[in-house]
Structure formats: structure tokens, C-alpha cells
Amino acid sequence: MADSLSVHIYDHLPSKEHLIRTRYGSVSVAVYGDQDKPALITYPDLALNYVSCFQGLLFCPEIGSLLLHNFCIYQISPPGHQLGAGAIDPDDPLLSADDLADQLAEVLNFFGLSAVMCMGVTAGAYILTLFAMKYRERVLGLILVSPLCKAPSWTEWLYNKVLSNLLYFYGMCGVVKEILLKRYFSKEVRGSGNLPELDIVQACRRSLDERQSLNVWRFLEAINGRSDISEGLRKLQCRSLIFVGDMSPFHSEALHMNSKLDRRFSALVEVQACGSMVTEEQPHAMLVPMEYFLMGYGLYRPSKLSVSPRSPLSPSCISPELYSPENKDRGKQEGEFS
């Protein structure tokens, strides 16, 4: 019943998909909600788009209501990852992670957005973090799921090169899909032994069938060529909230990133028995931490401060400055939301 209700709400939101031409090629943005509200931009992980990466989060009734009540959501798909996308012209130059971050600035300019809240998953989290470092005045806050911040280790680089070659020569074959599903989900939901795959994994598998393999290859090449941005993280002027599943292949990366951020304005939430894509596998675990996070912007005012037992976040692990920071930027940030 809850799922059907959330689908009903989501499907009847005012929405429009834009294909925006930039210096770095075209990028698709689906807009949900009232454009007079503050902006939240989302960016998905490798081989995913806004539907396959954020649908579970927005279909969760409480979270969907929380976000859509406070924001207009601009859901960005990596180039060539949107529904029904054709193959990118092979003569088009390959984009770097820096190019993709700069592309976001043109997207914001297209919509007339001065400053935005950002939510990204893994590769998308890296692009948004890089964007926040390059365009500090344009990012109010970061909600990052299983994020990356270091350059690929030799192990990851070689692993990605194998995946890249498979994509280039064999397309979205069965081996590629299995590698990607292991990237996104924990073993429990992928099924093992006599246990079947859960519906979210089957839906993701069908979504991967729709991707243009060379478009995915292009995004993978950009992410595999990323630079280490760890040392610049402490200079970020926005608040950050990190989620990571304890079974994510990027768990240690998220811990490293959290250690580099200014702890007065950041928090880490480790979600138990979950893979990388918390937005799909355990979206309910994100509710209470996001409520507390948005309190710092005056966007959420609960009747009483209490932590749901469903949430891994507790007041003892939170820096109070994250939610009510007393710093020179606070008035500016809250003013953007007024």
C-alpha cells in the first residue's frame, strides 16, 4: 500500500525532462517539483540514471515527502545514461571528471540556479564533491552515498580496465552486469545459494540492459582517470553528510573521506548489512540523518528531537555544529533557502 501511494505521488508531480547542450556535450536533467523552491541536484553512480539510482529513495513515502516538500529536484543523468539515450558520437572527445564537474555549472546556469544542495552516489558523489571544490559558492551542502575521493588504487584501476575492455568489446554482457551489481548491492539482496534476487536487483539488471555500453564506457574512463581530492576536502565550506553500507566495496574510501572533512560540519552514517547503493537497498536508513542534516538549514523542524530506532545515527556520534553551526557562512546559507 505504501509503495503504491508513493508511486502515485511521484508520478503525479509536475516534471519535465530537459536535454541541455553544453560545451561538454548534451546532458539530460529531469525536474520534479516546484522550481520556486530551493534546488537539490542528484547524480547517480556508473551505468545508472536517476530512475535506477534514486527511485527507491523517492518512493519511500517519508523521504519523498521530506525532499519534495523542501526542494525542487533536478535529477541529472551522466551523458548518454538517460532513458532512451542513443550512442554518443564516437568522434566526440572523452570527458574527464573535471569536465563533468564543469558541465554541472552550465546546467545550473541554464536553470538560473545560484546555489544548490547536492546528492550523489559513488561516481556521482565524486563528481559533485569535485564540483563543490571548484565552485564553492554554488554548493550549500553535500549528501554523499558511498563516495569516492582518492585516485583509484592499482587494484581498482586494473579492475576498472578489465570492465572497460569488456564494455568496449562485448557491450553490456552478463559478466559486466554481474560486476556492476556487485558494485551496487550486498550479497544478501543479490541472492546466494537458494535465495533469489530481490526485486530491486532484478529491476536494476533490466535497467542495465537499456544502457548504451559505449556511453557507460566513457563515464567509466572518466572515473578511472580521477585525481585524488582528499587534501582539498577540509577547505569545503558546506556541510556534508556521508552514508555508506558496511558491505560496500567503497567502505574504506568513505571512512577515509570522512577523516579528511572538517568534523564540525560533517557526519558519517554506516548502514548495517548494506552495499553501496543505500538509496535503493535501505533508503529508510537515510530518513532521520537527513532530517537532522536539514535542520541546520531551517528546512526541517520536528516537534521533538528524538532518533528513530530504524536509524544508525544517534546524537552521541554527531558533531552539534553540523546541525546548528555558528560560523560566518550560516546566515548566507540559510538566506539562500529563504
Order of alpha helices (4+ residues) and beta strands (2+ residues): alpha-beta-beta-beta-alpha-alpha-beta-alpha-beta-alpha-beta-alpha-alpha-alpha-alpha-alpha-beta-alpha-beta-alpha-alpha-alpha-alpha
